[in-house]
């Protein structure tokens, strides 16, 4: 009996055809794999970007700074660093190819990694950093780094790579350099390290704000705060921290000394401004009308300057400023301390005095019956405008009146009251009020409107 069985030629072709069909099936299956997996690279990129360490070695520090600069330029090309720029599609590879391959930025990045290799080669043969470098950059060494073939490395690394994945790769390269920088260092218990922490909701401080600062992991021994090289006492000391409340605008330097560590920080303090929530009625002012506003500070001897009112005043004891703008447009308001230091600076917009609506008090429809008119004997006019919550902003100085009935009489009236005697009431049908003159603050204005009151 034969050990082998001969397969017919037709049967062999059938096996080959089946094998080819399986191969086509696997290729099509791979092509159908969705690319949505790439979205995980964004969170991975963010995670890698959190890696922090101390780069005390000058060569690695300079290399890291150059890689960060290349990465920022790549983000600019993608529109990630400009709030108004159009963002590029992060799953596409066109920008990656153009940035790293066509524009030569990949070669710049490769040159920085070559510097890392040369730095490692300059270390002792038994250095742990040499072995760590070979482990971290083993793949890069195989695709061109070993022979310093820039074009080979760049194309293997970035050709047709989605932009989002390229961002992650850039951060991963930085992490490897950080790991090299940490080689041989003794881990430090960060919980016992003293640190100065600014705990405040403000991103930039203004006069009147307060910031609580605390020293963690150390015992506070002394605090020194200077403003423009002059020592100030603008703080309240706590058990192991202090509350910083700057009195004037300027550049402040804060020095905090603990038993084991001394830290310093700079804080730029700007002049105070009108509070945002309370200042909406005040930011729009009207010519001639007096305004008052509470301030978050009180200091004797403060001086106020308003370019729309030379007579602006400030009550230091109560912390109130008041002014009556005498011209339209922007009015800058500045408050300085007695020593000339800036405390407050803001501006308001002054509009022309708006024309109020003239109404009859108690008569929403401007209609009154004869019986009620005989009881009242007089009607009081009032002026109102929605810009002013107060009802006494406008004062009616005078107007002309025409009473229409059996006898039509016309005469001027001073004040805001209309008197009607018994004889007039019997045949009076209408009262016309016109040429009304009003006053608001320092402004006097004649209104171009006529009020008609009907008597039934």
C-alpha positions in Angstrom: 0.0 0.0 0.0 1.4 3.4 -0.9 2.3 5.9 1.9 1.1 8.9 0.0 -2.1 9.6 -2.0 -1.8 11.7 -5.1 -4.2 14.7 -5.2 -5.7 15.3 -8.6 -4.9 18.7 -10.3 -8.5 19.8 -10.1 -8.7 19.1 -6.4 -5.5 21.1 -5.8 -7.0 24.1 -7.6 -10.1 23.9 -5.5 -8.0 24.0 -2.2 -6.2 27.1 -3.6 -9.5 28.7 -4.5 -10.9 28.1 -1.0 -7.7 29.4 0.6 -7.9 32.6 -1.5 -11.6 33.1 -0.5 -10.6 32.8 3.2 -7.9 35.4 2.7 -10.3 37.8 0.9 -12.8 37.3 3.8 -10.2 38.2 6.4 -9.1 41.3 4.4 -12.7 42.5 4.1 -13.3 41.8 7.7 -10.3 44.0 8.7 -11.5 46.8 6.4 -14.8 46.9 8.2 -13.3 47.5 11.6 -14.6 51.0 12.7 -12.1 53.7 13.3 -14.0 55.0 16.3 -11.3 53.4 18.5 -9.2 56.4 17.7 -11.4 58.5 20.1 -9.6 56.9 23.0 -6.4 58.6 21.9 -7.8 62.0 23.1 -8.2 60.9 26.7 -4.8 59.1 26.5 -3.3 62.3 25.2 -4.8 64.2 28.1 -3.6 61.6 30.6 0.0 61.6 29.3 0.0 65.4 29.3 -0.5 65.3 33.1 3.0 63.8 33.6 5.1 66.2 35.6 8.6 66.0 36.9 11.6 68.2 37.7 13.9 68.5 34.6 17.1 69.6 36.4 19.4 68.2 33.7 19.9 71.1 31.3 20.3 69.1 28.1 17.0 67.1 28.7 15.3 70.3 29.8 16.2 72.1 26.5 15.2 69.0 24.5 11.9 68.9 26.3 11.3 72.6 25.7 11.9 72.2 21.9 9.5 69.2 21.7 6.8 71.2 23.5 7.4 74.0 21.0 7.0 71.6 18.0 3.8 70.1 19.7 2.3 73.6 20.1 3.0 74.4 16.4 1.2 71.2 15.5 -1.8 72.2 17.7 -1.8 75.6 15.9 -1.9 73.8 12.6 -4.9 71.9 13.9 -6.6 75.1 15.2 -6.5 73.8 18.8 -4.7 76.9 20.2 -7.0 79.5 18.7 -10.4 80.1 20.1 -11.8 81.5 16.8 -9.9 79.3 14.4 -11.5 76.5 12.5 -10.7 73.1 14.1 -9.3 70.5 11.8 -10.7 66.9 11.7 -8.6 65.0 14.3 -9.2 61.6 12.7 -7.8 62.7 9.4 -4.1 62.3 8.5 -3.7 65.1 5.9 -2.5 67.7 8.4 -0.1 65.1 10.0 1.5 64.3 6.7 1.8 68.0 5.8 3.2 69.1 9.1 5.7 66.3 9.9 6.7 65.1 6.4 6.2 67.9 3.9 7.1 70.8 6.1 10.1 69.2 7.8 8.9 69.3 11.4 9.3 65.6 11.7 13.0 66.0 11.0 13.2 68.7 13.7 11.6 66.3 16.2 14.0 63.5 15.1 17.0 65.8 15.7 15.8 66.3 19.3 15.7 62.5 19.8 19.1 62.2 18.3 20.3 64.7 21.0 18.8 62.4 23.6 20.8 59.4 22.2 24.0 61.4 22.1 23.4 62.6 25.7 23.0 58.9 26.8 26.1 57.8 24.9 28.1 60.4 26.9 27.2 58.7 30.2 29.3 55.9 31.8 28.9 52.5 30.3 27.4 51.1 33.5 24.9 53.9 33.8 21.3 52.8 34.3 20.1 55.5 31.9 21.8 53.7 29.0 19.8 50.5 29.6 16.6 52.6 30.2 17.1 54.5 26.9 17.5 51.2 25.0 14.3 49.9 26.5 12.3 53.1 26.0 13.5 53.8 22.4 14.0 50.2 21.1 11.4 50.6 18.4 12.8 54.0 17.3 16.3 52.5 17.1 15.0 49.9 14.7 13.2 52.3 12.4 16.1 54.7 11.8 17.3 56.2 15.1 20.2 53.7 15.4 21.7 54.8 12.0 20.3 58.3 12.3 18.1 58.0 9.2 15.7 60.9 9.6 13.5 60.3 6.6 13.1 56.6 7.4 12.1 57.4 11.0 9.7 60.2 10.1 7.8 58.1 7.6 7.6 55.1 9.8 6.4 57.3 12.7 3.9 59.7 11.1 3.0 58.8 7.6 -0.8 58.5 7.3 -1.2 58.8 11.1 -4.5 60.4 12.3 -3.9 63.8 13.9 -5.3 62.8 17.3 -3.0 59.8 17.5 0.0 62.0 16.5 -0.8 64.3 19.4 -0.7 61.3 21.8 2.6 60.1 20.3 4.1 63.6 20.9 3.1 63.5 24.5 4.4 59.9 24.8 7.8 60.9 23.6 7.9 63.6 26.3 7.0 61.1 28.9 9.9 58.9 27.9 12.3 61.9 28.3 10.8 62.6 31.7 11.4 59.0 32.7 15.0 59.3 31.6 15.3 62.5 33.7 14.1 60.7 36.8 16.5 57.7 36.4 18.6 57.3 39.5 16.6 59.8 41.6 15.4 58.9 45.0 11.6 59.1 45.3 10.5 62.0 47.5 7.5 61.9 49.7 5.5 64.7 48.2 3.1 64.7 51.1 5.8 66.0 53.5 7.0 68.7 51.1 5.9 72.2 52.1 3.9 74.0 49.4 2.3 77.4 49.0 -1.3 77.1 47.7 -3.4 80.0 46.5 -7.0 79.1 47.3 -9.3 81.7 45.8 -12.0 81.9 43.1 -10.3 84.9 41.4 -8.0 84.3 38.4 -6.7 87.9 38.8 -7.1 89.9 42.0 -8.5 93.4 42.5 -8.4 95.8 45.3 -11.1 94.6 47.8 -10.6 90.9 47.0 -9.3 88.4 49.5 -7.2 85.4 48.9 -6.6 82.6 51.5 -3.1 81.1 51.3 -2.0 78.1 53.3 1.3 76.3 53.9 1.0 72.5 53.6 3.5 70.0 54.9 5.6 72.5 56.8 5.2 74.9 59.8 4.8 78.6 59.0 7.5 80.7 60.6 7.3 84.1 58.9 5.4 86.1 56.2 6.8 89.1 54.3 4.7 91.0 51.6 6.1 93.8 49.6 4.5 96.2 47.1 6.9 97.9 44.7 9.8 97.1 47.1 7.9 98.5 50.1 6.9 96.2 53.0 3.1 96.2 53.6 0.9 94.5 56.2 -2.1 93.7 53.9 -2.7 90.3 55.5 -4.3 88.5 58.5 -2.3 85.6 59.8 -4.0 82.3 60.5 -2.7 79.1 62.3 -0.7 77.9 59.3 -1.5 80.4 56.6 -2.9 83.9 56.0 -5.6 85.9 54.3 -4.2 88.4 51.7 -6.3 91.5 51.2 -4.4 94.1 49.1 -5.3 97.7 49.8 -3.8 99.2 46.6 -3.2 98.2 43.0 0.3 97.2 42.0 2.8 94.2 41.9 3.0 92.3 45.2 5.7 89.9 46.2 4.9 87.3 48.9 7.6 85.5 50.8 6.6 82.6 53.1 9.2 80.9 55.2 8.7 77.5 56.8 11.1 75.4 58.9 12.4 73.5 55.9 11.4 75.6 52.9 10.9 79.1 51.7 8.6 80.0 48.8 7.8 83.2 46.9 5.1 84.2 44.5 4.1 87.3 42.6 0.5 88.6 42.4 -0.6 91.5 40.2 -3.4 93.4 41.9 -5.6 95.6 39.6 -7.8 98.5 40.8 -11.2 97.6 42.0 -14.2 98.1 39.6 -18.0 98.2 39.9 -19.4 94.8 41.1 -20.8 93.0 38.1 -24.1 91.9 39.6 -24.9 95.2 41.2 -23.6 97.6 38.6 -26.0 97.0 35.7 -28.2 100.0 36.5 -25.1 102.1 37.0 -23.0 101.2 34.0 -25.5 103.0 31.9 -26.0 106.5 33.3 -27.9 109.6 32.2 -26.7 113.1 31.8 -27.5 115.3 34.8 -28.8 112.6 37.0 -27.0 111.9 40.3 -25.8 108.3 41.0 -24.4 106.7 44.1 -22.5 103.4 44.4 -21.2 101.4 47.3 -17.5 100.5 47.3 -15.8 97.4 48.8 -13.3 99.5 50.7 -13.0 102.4 53.1 -9.9 104.5 53.6 -9.6 108.1 54.9 -8.2 110.7 52.4 -9.3 109.0 49.2 -9.5 111.2 46.1 -12.0 110.6 43.3 -11.7 111.8 39.7 -14.5 111.6 37.1 -13.9 113.1 33.7 -17.7 113.8 33.3 -18.1 115.5 36.7 -15.5 117.6 38.3 -17.6 117.7 41.5 -17.7 114.0 42.0 -17.5 113.1 45.7 -16.6 110.1 47.8 -17.7 109.4 51.4 -14.7 107.5 52.9 -16.5 106.6 56.1 -19.5 105.0 54.4 -17.6 103.8 51.3 -19.9 105.6 48.9 -19.2 107.5 45.7 -21.6 109.9 44.0 -21.4 111.9 40.8 -23.7 113.7 38.3 -22.3 113.3 34.7 -22.6 116.6 32.7 -21.7 115.3 29.3 -22.5 112.2 27.2 -20.1 109.4 26.3 -17.8 107.3 28.4 -17.0 108.6 31.8 -13.8 107.2 33.5 -13.9 107.1 37.3 -10.7 106.7 39.3 -10.1 106.7 43.1 -6.6 107.1 44.5 -5.4 106.8 48.1 -3.9 109.8 49.9 -0.4 108.5 49.0 -1.3 108.4 45.3 -1.7 104.6 45.0 -4.5 103.5 42.7 -7.5 101.8 44.4 -10.4 101.9 41.9 -10.7 102.4 38.2 -13.8 101.7 36.0 -16.1 103.6 33.6 -19.7 104.2 32.9 -21.5 105.2 29.7 -23.5 108.4 29.9 -26.6 108.7 27.7 -28.8 111.7 27.1 -31.7 112.1 29.5 -34.6 110.0 28.3 -38.1 111.6 27.8 -40.5 110.3 30.5 -44.1 109.5 30.1 -46.5 112.0 31.7 -49.3 110.4 33.7 -52.2 111.5 35.9 -51.8 110.0 39.4 -54.5 107.5 40.0 -55.9 107.6 36.5 -54.3 104.9 34.3 -56.7 105.6 31.4 -56.6 109.4 31.8 -60.4 109.4 32.2 -62.3 110.6 35.3 -66.0 111.0 36.1 -67.5 114.4 37.2 -68.5 113.1 40.6 -65.0 112.0 41.4 -63.5 115.2 40.0 -65.8 117.3 42.2 -64.5 115.3 45.2 -60.8 115.6 44.3 -60.9 119.2 42.9 -57.3 118.7 41.6 -55.3 116.3 39.5 -51.6 115.6 40.0 -49.2 114.9 37.1 -46.3 112.5 37.5 -43.4 111.7 35.1 -42.1 108.1 34.9 -39.5 106.2 32.8 -38.6 102.5 33.1 -34.8 103.3 33.3 -35.4 104.7 36.8 -36.8 102.6 39.6 -37.1 105.6 41.8 -40.3 107.6 41.2 -38.9 111.0 42.1 -36.1 111.4 39.5 -38.2 113.7 37.3 -39.8 116.9 38.7 -42.5 118.6 36.7 -41.7 122.4 36.7 -44.5 123.8 34.6 -46.9 123.3 31.7 -49.6 124.9 29.7 -53.2 123.9 30.1 -56.3 124.2 27.9 -59.8 123.4 29.4 -62.4 122.5 26.7 -66.1 122.9 27.5 -68.6 125.7 27.3 -65.7 128.1 27.8 -62.3 127.3 26.3 -59.6 128.7 28.6 -55.8 128.5 28.2 -53.2 129.5 30.8 -49.8 128.4 32.2 -49.4 126.4 35.4 -46.4 126.2 37.7 -45.8 122.9 39.5 -47.5 119.6 38.7 -51.2 120.1 39.9 -54.3 120.9 37.9 -57.0 122.8 39.9 -60.7 122.6 38.8 -63.3 124.8 40.4 -67.1 124.0 40.8 -68.1 126.3 37.9 -65.7 124.6 35.5 -66.7 121.1 36.4 -70.3 121.4 35.1 -69.5 121.8 31.4 -65.8 120.6 31.3 -65.3 117.8 28.7 -61.5 117.7 28.1 -58.3 119.0 29.7 -55.2 119.3 27.4 -51.7 119.5 28.9 -48.8 120.6 26.7 -45.4 122.4 26.7 -44.4 120.4 29.7 -41.1 121.3 31.3 -39.4 118.7 33.5 -36.1 118.6 35.5 -34.0 115.5 36.4 -30.9 116.3 38.4 -29.1 119.2 36.7 -31.0 118.7 33.4 -34.1 120.7 32.3 -36.0 119.6 29.3 -39.2 120.6 27.4 -41.3 117.6 26.3 -42.8 117.3 22.8 -46.0 115.6 24.0 -49.6 116.4 24.8 -51.7 114.8 27.5 -55.5 114.7 27.1 -57.7 114.0 30.1 -61.3 113.1 29.5 -64.2 114.1 31.9 -67.4 111.9 31.7 
